[in-house]
Amino acid sequence: MADDATELVVETQHLTKIYQNRQIALNDVSLSIEPGCVLGLLGPNGAGKTTFLRLILGLHRPTAGWAKVFKQTMSPNAADLRRRIGYIPTNPQFPKGMTPIVYLDYIARLFGLPADVRKPRLATLIRAVDLLPHSGDSIAHFTPGMTARLAVAASLINEPDLLIWDEPTHGLDIEARRSMLELIKSLAAEKTLIISSHNLSDVDEVCNHACVLNKGQMIFHGSLQDLKGRIRKNHYELDLDGEQKAITKSVQVIRAMKDVTHAVLRLRRLEVKLGDETPNALVLAQIFQTLADHKITLITVRSVGMQTEQAYLDLVEREESRGFARLYKDVEAA
Ligand SMILES: Nc1ncnc2c1ncn2[C@@H]1O[C@H](COP(=O)(O)OP(=O)(O)OP(=O)(O)O)[C@@H](O)[C@H]1O
């Protein structure tokens, strides 16, 4: 949280969107985004990510709650406020007959940039997104990677401080994706970004915060570090030293422990998984004791799987099973 609430780039309170009086796409989402935050917006299909972004952009009117951008309330009428945001929708489309220069110049004119500002800025942007060799080519012949880079240039033309990009790596090949991630990283030094993505490794690489939506509800908002910290820590790797025979014997004992669900030995590396409800410290202590009893030295212990993808799946899975339990209870009660 910022010490001073006036610093917030985005703030939402009880933000809710119900389409056609029946589809709850976003349900009571309250969060704040500070300057310099690179927020990864995650969630399964239909979770409400695009709806959330469109509400922040003022492209939809909230059914309840509000969104503020740079301390001002966003609404479909707030065109001036919207100009301070660089937006890229999923699968951006451009007029096929135009070249990047003609298109970017057209957008710059829409923003009212005078010619002496327009020209150098266009040149800088085209170079930054690596489209200089194609600046006079027709957009109709652009690859998805080139189209994505043109979208980046267009979203930066008015030098916005807030960038909202909906699935910027969607449909890109490895090379194009890499260049997009590098662009995001370089922009992150000076802008606040909200990036919606299905790709957890992308979020892992470029974001410092995450917001996870599921069925319109926010089930997590915090640092990426916190998200990873939420993972159940029940999977470990132990590097051992000692006689191979003794190691094999100790693993047999460990495997027989009732709270150990999995114990596999590969040479001198032991992988163990503990039961979900297990008090880990206790079982680990038993494992360490067993190793000591067999005169085996424990060189390292690592907690495995501290990956964003795993933490995310864990979170959504737990939320889904809670939802199922609630539904099941309702059915039972009926
Ligand atoms: N204009 C609309 N009218 C009615 N329902 C809509 C509209 N737009 C979205 N929805 C519904 O609202 C819910 C949230 O959709 P949204 O597009 O925000 O999700 P998403 O997380 O962006 O999904 P995806 O990852 O598939 O793009 C979905 O059930 C969707 O069908």
The ligand as a Gaussian input file, in Angstrom:
#p B3LYP/6-31G(d) Opt

LIG

0 1
 N      -20.654000      -7.790000     -23.736000
 C      -20.964000      -8.852000     -22.989000
 N      -22.245000      -9.230000     -22.808000
 C      -22.572000     -10.295000     -22.037000
 N      -21.673000     -11.052000     -21.378000
 C      -20.373000     -10.743000     -21.529000
 C      -19.946000      -9.626000     -22.335000
 N      -18.586000      -9.546000     -22.285000
 C      -18.179000     -10.571000     -21.487000
 N      -19.240000     -11.274000     -21.042000
 C      -19.208000     -12.427000     -20.124000
 O      -18.620000     -11.989000     -18.918000
 C      -17.742000     -12.977000     -18.384000
 C      -16.334000     -12.394000     -18.249000
 O      -15.832000     -12.159000     -19.570000
 P      -14.398000     -11.499000     -19.850000
 O      -14.265000     -11.375000     -21.339000
 O      -14.264000     -10.278000     -19.049000
 O      -13.443000     -12.637000     -19.291000
 P      -11.877000     -12.886000     -19.568000
 O      -11.283000     -13.265000     -18.256000
 O      -11.296000     -11.703000     -20.272000
 O      -11.909000     -14.138000     -20.540000
 P      -10.840000     -14.591000     -21.677000
 O       -9.600000     -14.974000     -20.946000
 O      -11.507000     -15.773000     -22.305000
 O      -10.656000     -13.424000     -22.595000
 C      -17.813000     -14.167000     -19.331000
 O      -18.749000     -15.080000     -18.814000
 C      -18.302000     -13.557000     -20.629000
 O      -19.069000     -14.497000     -21.359000

